[in-house]
Amino acid sequence: MMLLFLILSISLFVCGVNGINSCENIVATIGQNDGNYKVECSSTFSEPLKITCKSKSGSEKTVIINRATLQPITNSDDGNRIVSYDGNDAVLTIKELGYADELSRGYQCATESDPNTHVEIIVSVKPDVVYEDKPYEKEPKYEDRVTIAIKFNSRTDINSVNIYKGNNTFPPICSTEALDATENPERYEALDSCWEGVVIKEFGGAADCDEYIVRVNYGEDKETSYVIAIYCDLRIMNEREISVDVKQDNQVTICEIQGYPLPSTVTWHRLQGKEWEEINNSTDRRFFINTDNVTTDTVNEVSITSLVSNLTIMQTTQQDRTEFNCSALNDFGMGVHWNFFLRVKDPLAALWPFIGILVEVFVLFLVIFIYQRKRDQSVGTPVVDGDEDEEDEEEAMRVEDASPESSGNKPVKRKA
């Protein structure tokens, strides 16, 4: 089995917003619609921006105003922001979008004669993210601190940051909007009130091997998400069991796999002679395989998602007594397998010890009975108590009559 490792990997996806224009060439026409209206565009940092402000008649001179300060936009000293005119049309060109304060509020396009009639131009710039932490070169030990870091060059256009674990959508484990930054302060520690990420105080292995989704709300209620994944090698939780005892009945064998990412495929095999045969739901009507994700909560209120594959054998027999294998593989090429021997027992196997005890008790009783019977036969017929006393007296009298003292004759010594 591969050494367990942990790699901090980052993938990025952007939540698209329907109806949002590109900021590379925005044309706003004053008076095109009744009253004021809004034009939205979305871009990223370092991208160009161009806004052309027109009047409906084309005869009125227009101006582009900072929506925050309500002052006309002017050229920047570094030449990045340029205001020019194409006839009466004001043109704003920004070579590379940066972190200027006005970007969080946008612009207004109006005529010089009637600044109250205008077009609002909302520019939403997706936050630029800088990751400074290097990937982990080895697996953290249990109870080590693990940092999930996300850093922005600027927070000007950012409204909030929420960090979620895995597929959990509520509550986030860390939020800039919450009174208490972390939902579980005993397990998580916020970095700069969650603006720069979160720290797992004590690494818990499979409990923390997951993807962490950082959802950033910016601009005019726009959202983008960043995924920071902590990868861990796969484990089969019961891999130390080298044998499984079953009865001749329906049997379910569980192959529970943890790690991240979870396996995309799980296969079962059994040893037939010297060859491994793959098992699936069409192999034999007696075999049924069901695989699904199962999420459980640990003592520390941290969810663990496992992939559980159940192999059900209907009416097991002695022919199923062989070696089985459960193998799993994820999309990253991480694999793990578990071999075990299926021992099929007689359904009455549990009764044999009890039956043996009953037989031993019966044999012992029979021996005692036979012994007592033979002993009684060797002693003879029992004698009544009164007759026994009379016999004792008669026996004593016979002994007394036969003794020399009772006859008055003393023994005579003979000379040699």
Secondary structure by P-SEA (a helix, b strand, c coil): cccccccbbbbbbbbcccccccccbbbbbcccccccbbbbbbbcccbbbbbbbbcccccbbbbbbcccccccccccccccbbbbbcccbbbbbbccccccccccbbbbbbccccccbbbbbbbbbcbbbbbccccccccccccbbbbbbbbbcccccccbbbbbcccccccccccccccccccccccbbbccccccbbbccccccccccbbbbbbbbcccbbbbbbbbbbccccccccccccbbbbcccbbbbbbbbbccccccbbbbbbbcccbbbbbcccccccbbbbbbbbbbbccccbbbbbbbbbbbbccccccccbbbbbbbbcccccccbbbbbbbbbcccccaaaaaaaaaaaaaaaaaaaaaaaaaaaaacccccaaaaaaaaaaaaaaaaaacccccccccccccc
